[in-house]
């Protein structure tokens, strides 16, 4: 099974629950987004990009990690 880059990056920053707490997102939403089961709304993408301090193209986060 492939892993999305967003999941790898979130785990580098702690845990999915920590991300949910700090971004105000529901834990199940963070989990589903990181596992590719839920397509994030633009506002959720913005929260994740900010939390991760991601400087690249946000769409890259939702591709398979290499």
PyMOL Python script that loads the backbone (N, CA, C, O; Angstrom):
from pymol import cmd

cmd.read_pdbstr("""\
ATOM      1  N   UNK A   1       0.844  -1.187   0.000  1.00  0.00           N
ATOM      2  CA  UNK A   1       0.000   0.000   0.000  1.00  0.00           C
ATOM      3  C   UNK A   1       0.885   1.244   0.000  1.00  0.00           C
ATOM      4  O   UNK A   1       1.878   1.310   0.724  1.00  0.00           O
ATOM      5  N   UNK A   2       0.521   2.210  -0.803  1.00  0.00           N
ATOM      6  CA  UNK A   2       1.311   3.423  -0.889  1.00  0.00           C
ATOM      7  C   UNK A   2       0.947   4.386   0.239  1.00  0.00           C
ATOM      8  O   UNK A   2      -0.136   4.319   0.820  1.00  0.00           O
ATOM      9  N   UNK A   3       1.870   5.265   0.521  1.00  0.00           N
ATOM     10  CA  UNK A   3       1.671   6.251   1.583  1.00  0.00           C
ATOM     11  C   UNK A   3       1.731   7.648   0.964  1.00  0.00           C
ATOM     12  O   UNK A   3       2.589   7.928   0.128  1.00  0.00           O
ATOM     13  N   UNK A   4       0.821   8.510   1.378  1.00  0.00           N
ATOM     14  CA  UNK A   4       0.839   9.876   0.888  1.00  0.00           C
ATOM     15  C   UNK A   4       1.911  10.675   1.617  1.00  0.00           C
ATOM     16  O   UNK A   4       2.197  10.432   2.790  1.00  0.00           O
ATOM     17  N   UNK A   5       2.490  11.617   0.916  1.00  0.00           N
ATOM     18  CA  UNK A   5       3.520  12.463   1.506  1.00  0.00           C
ATOM     19  C   UNK A   5       2.987  13.221   2.720  1.00  0.00           C
ATOM     20  O   UNK A   5       3.717  13.420   3.691  1.00  0.00           O
ATOM     21  N   UNK A   6       1.732  13.641   2.676  1.00  0.00           N
ATOM     22  CA  UNK A   6       1.164  14.396   3.792  1.00  0.00           C
ATOM     23  C   UNK A   6       1.231  13.575   5.079  1.00  0.00           C
ATOM     24  O   UNK A   6       1.514  14.130   6.141  1.00  0.00           O
ATOM     25  N   UNK A   7       0.983  12.295   5.010  1.00  0.00           N
ATOM     26  CA  UNK A   7       1.037  11.460   6.212  1.00  0.00           C
ATOM     27  C   UNK A   7       2.460  11.392   6.758  1.00  0.00           C
ATOM     28  O   UNK A   7       2.684  11.518   7.962  1.00  0.00           O
ATOM     29  N   UNK A   8       3.396  11.197   5.872  1.00  0.00           N
ATOM     30  CA  UNK A   8       4.804  11.129   6.291  1.00  0.00           C
ATOM     31  C   UNK A   8       5.224  12.445   6.961  1.00  0.00           C
ATOM     32  O   UNK A   8       5.886  12.439   7.999  1.00  0.00           O
ATOM     33  N   UNK A   9       4.835  13.555   6.362  1.00  0.00           N
ATOM     34  CA  UNK A   9       5.190  14.864   6.915  1.00  0.00           C
ATOM     35  C   UNK A   9       4.494  15.112   8.257  1.00  0.00           C
ATOM     36  O   UNK A   9       5.105  15.656   9.177  1.00  0.00           O
ATOM     37  N   UNK A  10       3.240  14.724   8.373  1.00  0.00           N
ATOM     38  CA  UNK A  10       2.517  14.900   9.640  1.00  0.00           C
ATOM     39  C   UNK A  10       3.182  14.101  10.757  1.00  0.00           C
ATOM     40  O   UNK A  10       3.326  14.592  11.877  1.00  0.00           O
ATOM     41  N   UNK A  11       3.582  12.881  10.455  1.00  0.00           N
ATOM     42  CA  UNK A  11       4.215  12.055  11.475  1.00  0.00           C
ATOM     43  C   UNK A  11       5.585  12.591  11.876  1.00  0.00           C
ATOM     44  O   UNK A  11       6.021  12.379  13.007  1.00  0.00           O
ATOM     45  N   UNK A  12       6.266  13.278  10.971  1.00  0.00           N
ATOM     46  CA  UNK A  12       7.539  13.929  11.318  1.00  0.00           C
ATOM     47  C   UNK A  12       7.329  15.044  12.334  1.00  0.00           C
ATOM     48  O   UNK A  12       8.223  15.349  13.123  1.00  0.00           O
ATOM     49  N   UNK A  13       6.146  15.650  12.313  1.00  0.00           N
ATOM     50  CA  UNK A  13       5.818  16.766  13.204  1.00  0.00           C
ATOM     51  C   UNK A  13       5.133  16.318  14.489  1.00  0.00           C
ATOM     52  O   UNK A  13       4.659  17.155  15.258  1.00  0.00           O
ATOM     53  N   UNK A  14       5.077  15.034  14.728  1.00  0.00           N
ATOM     54  CA  UNK A  14       4.456  14.533  15.946  1.00  0.00           C
ATOM     55  C   UNK A  14       3.462  13.451  15.627  1.00  0.00           C
ATOM     56  O   UNK A  14       3.838  12.346  15.234  1.00  0.00           O
ATOM     57  N   UNK A  15       2.196  13.758  15.794  1.00  0.00           N
ATOM     58  CA  UNK A  15       1.159  12.764  15.546  1.00  0.00           C
ATOM     59  C   UNK A  15      -0.017  13.415  14.829  1.00  0.00           C
ATOM     60  O   UNK A  15      -0.121  14.639  14.740  1.00  0.00           O
ATOM     61  N   UNK A  16      -0.888  12.568  14.327  1.00  0.00           N
ATOM     62  CA  UNK A  16      -2.081  13.076  13.659  1.00  0.00           C
ATOM     63  C   UNK A  16      -2.979  13.797  14.666  1.00  0.00           C
ATOM     64  O   UNK A  16      -3.613  14.797  14.329  1.00  0.00           O
ATOM     65  N   UNK A  17      -3.033  13.285  15.911  1.00  0.00           N
ATOM     66  CA  UNK A  17      -3.854  13.941  16.938  1.00  0.00           C
ATOM     67  C   UNK A  17      -3.315  15.322  17.278  1.00  0.00           C
ATOM     68  O   UNK A  17      -4.084  16.261  17.486  1.00  0.00           O
ATOM     69  N   UNK A  18      -2.000  15.443  17.334  1.00  0.00           N
ATOM     70  CA  UNK A  18      -1.390  16.751  17.621  1.00  0.00           C
ATOM     71  C   UNK A  18      -1.757  17.730  16.506  1.00  0.00           C
ATOM     72  O   UNK A  18      -2.091  18.884  16.774  1.00  0.00           O
ATOM     73  N   UNK A  19      -1.696  17.277  15.279  1.00  0.00           N
ATOM     74  CA  UNK A  19      -2.070  18.123  14.143  1.00  0.00           C
ATOM     75  C   UNK A  19      -3.515  18.562  14.276  1.00  0.00           C
ATOM     76  O   UNK A  19      -3.831  19.737  14.088  1.00  0.00           O
ATOM     77  N   UNK A  20      -4.393  17.625  14.600  1.00  0.00           N
ATOM     78  CA  UNK A  20      -5.815  17.951  14.744  1.00  0.00           C
ATOM     79  C   UNK A  20      -6.023  19.008  15.826  1.00  0.00           C
ATOM     80  O   UNK A  20      -6.763  19.971  15.624  1.00  0.00           O
ATOM     81  N   UNK A  21      -5.374  18.829  16.966  1.00  0.00           N
ATOM     82  CA  UNK A  21      -5.503  19.802  18.059  1.00  0.00           C
ATOM     83  C   UNK A  21      -5.024  21.178  17.636  1.00  0.00           C
ATOM     84  O   UNK A  21      -5.700  22.178  17.881  1.00  0.00           O
ATOM     85  N   UNK A  22      -3.865  21.234  17.004  1.00  0.00           N
ATOM     86  CA  UNK A  22      -3.250  22.516  16.677  1.00  0.00           C
ATOM     87  C   UNK A  22      -3.883  23.225  15.480  1.00  0.00           C
ATOM     88  O   UNK A  22      -3.754  24.441  15.341  1.00  0.00           O
ATOM     89  N   UNK A  23      -4.559  22.479  14.626  1.00  0.00           N
ATOM     90  CA  UNK A  23      -5.197  23.101  13.460  1.00  0.00           C
ATOM     91  C   UNK A  23      -6.692  23.308  13.655  1.00  0.00           C
ATOM     92  O   UNK A  23      -7.330  24.009  12.870  1.00  0.00           O
ATOM     93  N   UNK A  24      -7.255  22.697  14.701  1.00  0.00           N
ATOM     94  CA  UNK A  24      -8.689  22.806  14.931  1.00  0.00           C
ATOM     95  C   UNK A  24      -9.509  21.891  14.029  1.00  0.00           C
ATOM     96  O   UNK A  24     -10.724  22.044  13.908  1.00  0.00           O
ATOM     97  N   UNK A  25      -8.829  20.941  13.400  1.00  0.00           N
ATOM     98  CA  UNK A  25      -9.529  19.989  12.539  1.00  0.00           C
ATOM     99  C   UNK A  25      -9.950  18.786  13.371  1.00  0.00           C
ATOM    100  O   UNK A  25      -9.361  18.508  14.415  1.00  0.00           O
ATOM    101  N   UNK A  26     -10.964  18.079  12.908  1.00  0.00           N
ATOM    102  CA  UNK A  26     -11.411  16.873  13.600  1.00  0.00           C
ATOM    103  C   UNK A  26     -10.367  15.773  13.379  1.00  0.00           C
ATOM    104  O   UNK A  26      -9.881  15.604  12.261  1.00  0.00           O
ATOM    105  N   UNK A  27     -10.020  15.024  14.428  1.00  0.00           N
ATOM    106  CA  UNK A  27      -9.016  13.960  14.275  1.00  0.00           C
ATOM    107  C   UNK A  27      -9.334  12.968  13.160  1.00  0.00           C
ATOM    108  O   UNK A  27      -8.430  12.522  12.453  1.00  0.00           O
ATOM    109  N   UNK A  28     -10.612  12.618  12.996  1.00  0.00           N
ATOM    110  CA  UNK A  28     -10.930  11.657  11.936  1.00  0.00           C
ATOM    111  C   UNK A  28     -10.707  12.269  10.552  1.00  0.00           C
ATOM    112  O   UNK A  28     -10.352  11.559   9.611  1.00  0.00           O
ATOM    113  N   UNK A  29     -10.910  13.567  10.425  1.00  0.00           N
ATOM    114  CA  UNK A  29     -10.646  14.227   9.136  1.00  0.00           C
ATOM    115  C   UNK A  29      -9.163  14.180   8.811  1.00  0.00           C
ATOM    116  O   UNK A  29      -8.783  13.874   7.681  1.00  0.00           O
ATOM    117  N   UNK A  30      -8.326  14.481   9.789  1.00  0.00           N
ATOM    118  CA  UNK A  30      -6.869  14.441   9.576  1.00  0.00           C
ATOM    119  C   UNK A  30      -6.456  13.028   9.186  1.00  0.00           C
ATOM    120  O   UNK A  30      -5.666  12.843   8.261  1.00  0.00           O
ATOM    121  N   UNK A  31      -6.978  12.047   9.878  1.00  0.00           N
ATOM    122  CA  UNK A  31      -6.644  10.652   9.584  1.00  0.00           C
ATOM    123  C   UNK A  31      -7.085  10.263   8.182  1.00  0.00           C
ATOM    124  O   UNK A  31      -6.313   9.672   7.428  1.00  0.00           O
ATOM    125  N   UNK A  32      -8.319  10.591   7.830  1.00  0.00           N
ATOM    126  CA  UNK A  32      -8.827  10.219   6.514  1.00  0.00           C
ATOM    127  C   UNK A  32      -8.085  10.937   5.393  1.00  0.00           C
ATOM    128  O   UNK A  32      -7.820  10.344   4.347  1.00  0.00           O
ATOM    129  N   UNK A  33      -7.749  12.200   5.599  1.00  0.00           N
ATOM    130  CA  UNK A  33      -6.977  12.949   4.596  1.00  0.00           C
ATOM    131  C   UNK A  33      -5.599  12.322   4.433  1.00  0.00           C
ATOM    132  O   UNK A  33      -5.136  12.117   3.311  1.00  0.00           O
ATOM    133  N   UNK A  34      -4.945  12.018   5.551  1.00  0.00           N
ATOM    134  CA  UNK A  34      -3.583  11.485   5.486  1.00  0.00           C
ATOM    135  C   UNK A  34      -3.535  10.085   4.893  1.00  0.00           C
ATOM    136  O   UNK A  34      -2.494   9.652   4.398  1.00  0.00           O
ATOM    137  N   UNK A  35      -4.658   9.376   4.944  1.00  0.00           N
ATOM    138  CA  UNK A  35      -4.723   8.032   4.361  1.00  0.00           C
ATOM    139  C   UNK A  35      -5.322   8.019   2.960  1.00  0.00           C
ATOM    140  O   UNK A  35      -5.499   6.955   2.366  1.00  0.00           O
ATOM    141  N   UNK A  36      -5.635   9.207   2.432  1.00  0.00           N
ATOM    142  CA  UNK A  36      -6.147   9.303   1.075  1.00  0.00           C
ATOM    143  C   UNK A  36      -7.601   8.911   0.925  1.00  0.00           C
ATOM    144  O   UNK A  36      -8.066   8.688  -0.193  1.00  0.00           O
ATOM    145  N   UNK A  37      -8.328   8.823   2.021  1.00  0.00           N
ATOM    146  CA  UNK A  37      -9.745   8.445   1.954  1.00  0.00           C
ATOM    147  C   UNK A  37     -10.675   9.651   1.891  1.00  0.00           C
ATOM    148  O   UNK A  37     -11.866   9.502   1.617  1.00  0.00           O
ATOM    149  N   UNK A  38     -10.145  10.833   2.140  1.00  0.00           N
ATOM    150  CA  UNK A  38     -10.956  12.048   2.114  1.00  0.00           C
ATOM    151  C   UNK A  38     -10.181  13.128   1.379  1.00  0.00           C
ATOM    152  O   UNK A  38      -9.019  13.399   1.684  1.00  0.00           O
ATOM    153  N   UNK A  39     -10.841  13.736   0.412  1.00  0.00           N
ATOM    154  CA  UNK A  39     -10.226  14.844  -0.320  1.00  0.00           C
ATOM    155  C   UNK A  39     -10.428  16.111   0.508  1.00  0.00           C
ATOM    156  O   UNK A  39     -11.564  16.460   0.828  1.00  0.00           O
ATOM    157  N   UNK A  40      -9.350  16.800   0.857  1.00  0.00           N
ATOM    158  CA  UNK A  40      -9.484  17.964   1.735  1.00  0.00           C
ATOM    159  C   UNK A  40     -10.069  19.186   1.031  1.00  0.00           C
ATOM    160  O   UNK A  40      -9.830  19.429  -0.152  1.00  0.00           O
ATOM    161  N   UNK A  41     -10.842  19.942   1.803  1.00  0.00           N
ATOM    162  CA  UNK A  41     -11.331  21.237   1.338  1.00  0.00           C
ATOM    163  C   UNK A  41     -10.144  22.196   1.270  1.00  0.00           C
ATOM    164  O   UNK A  41      -9.143  21.976   1.951  1.00  0.00           O
ATOM    165  N   UNK A  42     -10.234  23.258   0.463  1.00  0.00           N
ATOM    166  CA  UNK A  42      -9.140  24.234   0.399  1.00  0.00           C
ATOM    167  C   UNK A  42      -8.750  24.785   1.777  1.00  0.00           C
ATOM    168  O   UNK A  42      -7.568  25.009   2.038  1.00  0.00           O
ATOM    169  N   UNK A  43      -9.723  25.001   2.648  1.00  0.00           N
ATOM    170  CA  UNK A  43      -9.396  25.515   3.986  1.00  0.00           C
ATOM    171  C   UNK A  43      -8.599  24.493   4.785  1.00  0.00           C
ATOM    172  O   UNK A  43      -7.731  24.871   5.571  1.00  0.00           O
ATOM    173  N   UNK A  44      -8.877  23.208   4.599  1.00  0.00           N
ATOM    174  CA  UNK A  44      -8.118  22.167   5.288  1.00  0.00           C
ATOM    175  C   UNK A  44      -6.701  22.079   4.729  1.00  0.00           C
ATOM    176  O   UNK A  44      -5.743  21.885   5.478  1.00  0.00           O
ATOM    177  N   UNK A  45      -6.573  22.221   3.422  1.00  0.00           N
ATOM    178  CA  UNK A  45      -5.243  22.222   2.805  1.00  0.00           C
ATOM    179  C   UNK A  45      -4.428  23.372   3.390  1.00  0.00           C
ATOM    180  O   UNK A  45      -3.262  23.194   3.743  1.00  0.00           O
ATOM    181  N   UNK A  46      -5.038  24.547   3.491  1.00  0.00           N
ATOM    182  CA  UNK A  46      -4.330  25.719   4.038  1.00  0.00           C
ATOM    183  C   UNK A  46      -3.877  25.470   5.471  1.00  0.00           C
ATOM    184  O   UNK A  46      -2.764  25.843   5.839  1.00  0.00           O
ATOM    185  N   UNK A  47      -4.723  24.846   6.280  1.00  0.00           N
ATOM    186  CA  UNK A  47      -4.348  24.545   7.676  1.00  0.00           C
ATOM    187  C   UNK A  47      -3.185  23.563   7.730  1.00  0.00           C
ATOM    188  O   UNK A  47      -2.259  23.742   8.522  1.00  0.00           O
ATOM    189  N   UNK A  48      -3.224  22.531   6.897  1.00  0.00           N
ATOM    190  CA  UNK A  48      -2.147  21.540   6.888  1.00  0.00           C
ATOM    191  C   UNK A  48      -0.837  22.143   6.398  1.00  0.00           C
ATOM    192  O   UNK A  48       0.225  21.884   6.963  1.00  0.00           O
ATOM    193  N   UNK A  49      -0.919  22.944   5.350  1.00  0.00           N
ATOM    194  CA  UNK A  49       0.282  23.605   4.813  1.00  0.00           C
ATOM    195  C   UNK A  49       0.907  24.501   5.880  1.00  0.00           C
ATOM    196  O   UNK A  49       2.126  24.506   6.057  1.00  0.00           O
ATOM    197  N   UNK A  50       0.081  25.248   6.580  1.00  0.00           N
ATOM    198  CA  UNK A  50       0.572  26.125   7.635  1.00  0.00           C
ATOM    199  C   UNK A  50       1.181  25.313   8.782  1.00  0.00           C
ATOM    200  O   UNK A  50       2.277  25.624   9.249  1.00  0.00           O
ATOM    201  N   UNK A  51       0.482  24.292   9.228  1.00  0.00           N
ATOM    202  CA  UNK A  51       0.966  23.448  10.331  1.00  0.00           C
ATOM    203  C   UNK A  51       2.308  22.819   9.982  1.00  0.00           C
ATOM    204  O   UNK A  51       3.211  22.769  10.817  1.00  0.00           O
ATOM    205  N   UNK A  52       2.438  22.341   8.757  1.00  0.00           N
ATOM    206  CA  UNK A  52       3.668  21.679   8.326  1.00  0.00           C
ATOM    207  C   UNK A  52       4.759  22.665   7.912  1.00  0.00           C
ATOM    208  O   UNK A  52       5.902  22.271   7.677  1.00  0.00           O
ATOM    209  N   UNK A  53       4.403  23.949   7.823  1.00  0.00           N
ATOM    210  CA  UNK A  53       5.327  24.965   7.319  1.00  0.00           C
ATOM    211  C   UNK A  53       5.850  24.548   5.946  1.00  0.00           C
ATOM    212  O   UNK A  53       7.035  24.684   5.641  1.00  0.00           O
ATOM    213  N   UNK A  54       4.931  24.039   5.133  1.00  0.00           N
ATOM    214  CA  UNK A  54       5.253  23.524   3.798  1.00  0.00           C
ATOM    215  C   UNK A  54       5.479  24.693   2.851  1.00  0.00           C
ATOM    216  O   UNK A  54       4.636  25.585   2.751  1.00  0.00           O
ATOM    217  N   UNK A  55       6.614  24.694   2.156  1.00  0.00           N
ATOM    218  CA  UNK A  55       6.926  25.795   1.252  1.00  0.00           C
ATOM    219  C   UNK A  55       6.764  25.413  -0.222  1.00  0.00           C
ATOM    220  O   UNK A  55       6.840  26.266  -1.107  1.00  0.00           O
ATOM    221  N   UNK A  56       6.543  24.136  -0.469  1.00  0.00           N
ATOM    222  CA  UNK A  56       6.375  23.691  -1.848  1.00  0.00           C
ATOM    223  C   UNK A  56       4.938  23.814  -2.314  1.00  0.00           C
ATOM    224  O   UNK A  56       4.095  24.416  -1.649  1.00  0.00           O
ATOM    225  N   UNK A  57       4.685  23.236  -3.456  1.00  0.00           N
ATOM    226  CA  UNK A  57       3.345  23.211  -4.035  1.00  0.00           C
ATOM    227  C   UNK A  57       2.456  22.342  -3.141  1.00  0.00           C
ATOM    228  O   UNK A  57       2.768  21.169  -2.930  1.00  0.00           O
ATOM    229  N   UNK A  58       1.358  22.890  -2.613  1.00  0.00           N
ATOM    230  CA  UNK A  58       0.491  22.109  -1.724  1.00  0.00           C
ATOM    231  C   UNK A  58      -0.021  20.811  -2.350  1.00  0.00           C
ATOM    232  O   UNK A  58      -0.232  19.832  -1.633  1.00  0.00           O
ATOM    233  N   UNK A  59      -0.224  20.779  -3.657  1.00  0.00           N
ATOM    234  CA  UNK A  59      -0.738  19.572  -4.286  1.00  0.00           C
ATOM    235  C   UNK A  59       0.250  18.399  -4.155  1.00  0.00           C
ATOM    236  O   UNK A  59      -0.153  17.237  -4.193  1.00  0.00           O
ATOM    237  N   UNK A  60       1.521  18.708  -4.005  1.00  0.00           N
ATOM    238  CA  UNK A  60       2.542  17.650  -3.851  1.00  0.00           C
ATOM    239  C   UNK A  60       2.326  16.848  -2.568  1.00  0.00           C
ATOM    240  O   UNK A  60       2.675  15.669  -2.511  1.00  0.00           O
ATOM    241  N   UNK A  61       1.753  17.476  -1.542  1.00  0.00           N
ATOM    242  CA  UNK A  61       1.518  16.788  -0.277  1.00  0.00           C
ATOM    243  C   UNK A  61       0.561  15.608  -0.434  1.00  0.00           C
ATOM    244  O   UNK A  61       0.613  14.657   0.345  1.00  0.00           O
ATOM    245  N   UNK A  62      -0.294  15.668  -1.418  1.00  0.00           N
ATOM    246  CA  UNK A  62      -1.341  14.668  -1.554  1.00  0.00           C
ATOM    247  C   UNK A  62      -1.036  13.642  -2.631  1.00  0.00           C
ATOM    248  O   UNK A  62      -1.931  12.973  -3.148  1.00  0.00           O
ATOM    249  N   UNK A  63       0.239  13.531  -2.957  1.00  0.00           N
ATOM    250  CA  UNK A  63       0.713  12.511  -3.897  1.00  0.00           C
ATOM    251  C   UNK A  63       1.428  11.418  -3.110  1.00  0.00           C
ATOM    252  O   UNK A  63       1.756  11.597  -1.937  1.00  0.00           O
ATOM    253  N   UNK A  64       1.662  10.301  -3.760  1.00  0.00           N
ATOM    254  CA  UNK A  64       2.357   9.202  -3.105  1.00  0.00           C
ATOM    255  C   UNK A  64       3.777   9.610  -2.746  1.00  0.00           C
ATOM    256  O   UNK A  64       4.481  10.248  -3.528  1.00  0.00           O
ATOM    257  N   UNK A  65       4.184   9.216  -1.518  1.00  0.00           N
ATOM    258  CA  UNK A  65       5.555   9.477  -1.077  1.00  0.00           C
ATOM    259  C   UNK A  65       6.484   8.529  -1.822  1.00  0.00           C
ATOM    260  O   UNK A  65       6.113   7.404  -2.156  1.00  0.00           O
ATOM    261  N   UNK A  66       7.665   8.993  -2.069  1.00  0.00           N
ATOM    262  CA  UNK A  66       8.653   8.154  -2.789  1.00  0.00           C
ATOM    263  C   UNK A  66       9.683   7.634  -1.856  1.00  0.00           C
ATOM    264  O   UNK A  66      10.590   6.915  -2.275  1.00  0.00           O
TER     265      UNK A  66
END
""", "prot")
cmd.dss("prot")
cmd.show_as("cartoon", "prot")
cmd.util.cbc("prot")
cmd.orient("prot")
